[in-house]
Amino acid sequence: MGGLAGLLALSVLAFAIGWWASAFYIRDGRIQDPPEVVIDEVAGQSLTLAFAPMPLGLPWIAAGFVAFRLFDIWKPWPVSLAERRLPGGLGIMADDIVAALYAGLALVVGRIILGA
């Protein structure tokens, strides 16, 4: 399985596992979004790339990576809201998913502008 279905499946699977694993990881008082937890990035990046034209080419992969990192770091509303208000593992995962939706929208706009 690859392409759009594979990216969406990876995103859902990483989200589900990440929610559980990150909640387990921070349960003993660790910081709320530890930098060593990166499964949230996997879920967000794969969801972002699902908005790119298939088959994926290097320019779209790079654009998706940059867009996702921009929104994940910038954290515009409601990305910041998800990070602050949702508890535990859900909050760790959800802010990256919302950032991925912003990044995906940026890719869609890019596809329209470029006619891809």
C-alpha positions as CSV (number, residue, x, y, z in Angstrom):
1,M,0.0,0.0,0.0
2,G,1.4,3.4,-0.9
3,G,0.4,6.7,-2.2
4,L,-2.4,8.6,-0.6
5,A,-3.8,5.6,1.2
6,G,-0.4,4.7,2.6
7,L,0.2,8.2,3.9
8,L,-3.2,8.4,5.5
9,A,-2.8,5.0,7.1
10,L,0.7,5.9,8.4
11,S,-0.7,9.1,9.8
12,V,-3.6,7.4,11.6
13,L,-1.4,4.6,12.9
14,A,1.3,7.0,14.1
15,F,-1.3,9.1,15.8
16,A,-2.9,6.2,17.6
17,I,0.4,4.7,18.7
18,G,1.8,8.1,19.5
19,W,-1.1,9.1,21.7
20,W,-0.7,6.0,23.8
21,A,3.1,6.0,23.8
22,S,3.6,9.7,24.6
23,A,1.0,9.6,27.3
24,F,2.9,6.6,28.8
25,Y,6.2,8.4,28.4
26,I,5.1,11.6,30.2
27,R,3.1,9.9,33.0
28,D,5.7,10.3,35.6
29,G,6.0,14.1,35.4
30,R,8.2,14.6,32.4
31,I,7.7,17.9,30.5
32,Q,4.4,18.0,28.5
33,D,5.9,17.9,25.0
34,P,9.4,16.4,25.3
35,P,11.6,17.0,22.3
36,E,12.7,13.4,22.2
37,V,9.1,12.3,21.3
38,V,9.0,12.5,17.5
39,I,6.2,10.2,16.6
40,D,4.0,13.3,16.5
41,E,6.2,14.6,13.7
42,V,5.8,11.4,11.7
43,A,2.0,11.6,12.0
44,G,2.0,15.3,11.0
45,Q,4.5,15.0,8.1
46,S,2.7,12.0,6.6
47,L,-0.7,13.8,6.8
48,T,0.9,16.9,5.2
49,L,2.2,14.9,2.3
50,A,-1.2,13.3,1.7
51,F,-2.2,16.7,0.3
52,A,0.6,16.7,-2.3
53,P,0.1,15.4,-5.8
54,M,0.8,11.7,-6.3
55,P,3.2,10.2,-7.1
56,L,5.2,12.3,-4.7
57,G,8.2,14.1,-6.2
58,L,11.1,15.7,-4.4
59,P,9.9,19.3,-4.8
60,W,6.5,18.4,-3.2
61,I,8.2,16.5,-0.4
62,A,10.5,19.4,0.3
63,A,7.6,21.9,0.2
64,G,5.5,19.7,2.5
65,F,8.4,19.4,4.9
66,V,9.0,23.1,5.0
67,A,5.3,24.0,5.3
68,F,4.8,21.5,8.1
69,R,7.8,22.7,10.1
70,L,6.7,26.3,9.6
71,F,3.3,25.7,11.1
72,D,4.5,23.3,13.7
73,I,7.0,25.9,15.0
74,W,4.9,29.0,14.4
75,K,1.8,27.4,16.0
76,P,-1.0,29.7,14.8
77,W,-4.4,29.3,16.3
78,P,-5.8,26.6,16.8
79,V,-2.4,24.7,16.7
80,S,-1.4,26.6,19.9
81,L,-4.8,25.9,21.4
82,A,-4.5,22.1,20.8
83,E,-1.1,22.1,22.4
84,R,-2.2,24.1,25.5
85,R,-5.7,22.7,26.1
86,L,-5.6,19.0,25.3
87,P,-4.1,16.8,28.0
88,G,-1.2,14.5,27.9
89,G,-0.5,12.3,24.8
90,L,-3.5,13.7,22.9
91,G,-2.1,17.3,23.2
92,I,1.3,16.1,22.1
93,M,-0.2,14.5,19.0
94,A,-3.0,16.9,18.2
95,D,-1.0,20.1,17.7
96,D,1.0,18.4,15.0
97,I,-2.1,17.1,13.2
98,V,-3.6,20.7,13.2
99,A,-0.3,22.0,11.9
100,A,-0.4,19.4,9.2
101,L,-3.8,20.5,8.1
102,Y,-2.5,24.1,7.7
103,A,0.5,22.8,5.8
104,G,-1.7,20.6,3.7
105,L,-3.8,23.6,2.8
106,A,-0.7,25.4,1.8
107,L,0.2,22.5,-0.5
108,V,-3.3,22.6,-2.0
109,V,-2.9,26.4,-2.7
110,G,0.5,25.7,-4.2
111,R,-1.0,23.0,-6.4
112,I,-3.8,25.4,-7.6
113,I,-1.3,28.2,-8.3
114,L,1.1,25.8,-10.2
115,G,-1.7,23.9,-11.9
116,A,-0.4,20.6,-10.4
